[in-house]
Amino acid sequence: MMILTKMKNFSFRDLRGKTVSINDFKGKNILIFMWASWWRCRDQLPGWQDFYNKYKHLNFEILSVSVDIQGAEVVKPYATDKAFTSVIDADNSLANYFGFKIVPNGIFVDKNSTIRLIKQGFHVSNPTHLDAVEKLIHGTVEKVILDDEYYNPSNKVNNIEKQLSETKFKLGMEY
């Protein structure tokens, strides 16, 4: 597991074509939220904007990473009005690095570039997920490990929903 290891530096293009790298956020706590315009996780962006507004004064940033290989034009309708940075990961480099099979995902990296949380299936509406990020922002915990509901056989997740999400993720990588 990559928890408590240093975050690899990735570079992406923002919605205006400017290069943005993970290292640009050194010295800040950062939540990397991975999503896609073709999946309903895009509907979480307003919730993350509210969360960001609440905690940005605490040396906290959100990096919104869209896995849309179609580029900025399909992402702009969902992300242009957000105060946090939005970038495109057209190569799915983060997903491949972390082994993510679905979106949305969350990665919390502290001000020293140490990974403190990795969560596949990350949701702004999940109080456990929000609580985990709040604790990491405040520094009251060293790390957070959350169960993965999508791949936990003891949880009764709708299998069709899981397969649809995985298929859309794979299609997004191919087209």
PyMOL commands that set and color helices and strands:
alter all, ss='L'
color gray80, all
select helices_A, chain A and resi 22-25+40-58+72-79+93-98+127-138+159-174
alter helices_A, ss='H'
color red, helices_A
select strands_A, chain A and resi 11-14+19-21+29-35+60-66+85-88+105-109+115-120
alter strands_A, ss='S'
color yellow, strands_A
deselect
rebuild
show_as cartoon
